[in-house]
Amino acid sequence: MIRYQRATPDNYPDILEVAEPFYPDTKGGDRSQGFLDKRFTTAMLSSINQRLGLLIAEDNKQQILGFLGLSPFSDGSPSPVVDSMLKTLIHTLQSELLDKPFIFGPVCISRQAAGLGIFKGLYQYMWQYLSPAQYQTGFAFINQDNLHSLNAHTKGLSAEIVGEFNHQLSSYYIVRYLRPLDHS
C-alpha cells in the first residue's frame, strides 16, 4: 500500500537519495528517463516544506518512492529559475489565467517505483492537501531537453504548456495545472 503525506525533516535524507540518480552529473545517469536541473540540499528541501509543502509517497516499509514540492506564487523564491518563470508568467498571461496560483515541483519518482502510478498519486494527494479557497492553478517549469518529464506532465496529467522562458543557458516550458472539478 502506498501512503501519501507531508514530509518531515526525518524524510529529507531519503528524498535526497531518491533524487540522486536524476542529476545530470551523476555517474551512469540516464537523462532519457527524466532529470533534475539542480542538485537539492537539505536546506532547500526544508525551505520548500516550510513555504507550502513537500509531499511524499512511501510504501508500507516507509521507503520513499517519490516526492513533490509545492511553493507559493510569490517573489523571493529560493530558486532563481522559479523567479524567472514567475516574471514570464506575470508579464505574459492574462490575470484570469492566474487564478489562485502556486508552484508545482520539483517532482521526482524513484526508479524502482516507475510504472506504479506514484506521480498521479502525488498529484491527486496534492489537490486534497491544498485548500481550494487558496489554490486553483499550479505552474511548473520543465527543461525543454527533458521530454520524459514533459510527457509525464502533459500526457500523464493533462497539463497545458502555457509559455516558455530562458534562464542562464537553458530553455524551459511552463506548464499549467487546473484543479480538477472533483477536488474543489
PyMOL commands that set and color helices and strands:
alter all, ss='L'
color gray80, all
select helices_A, chain A and resi 9-22+31-33+42-51+80-92+95-98+111-113+118-129+147-156+181-183
alter helices_A, ss='H'
color red, helices_A
select strands_A, chain A and resi 3-6+53-58+64-72+101-109+137-143+160-167+170-178
alter strands_A, ss='S'
color yellow, strands_A
deselect
rebuild
show_as cartoon
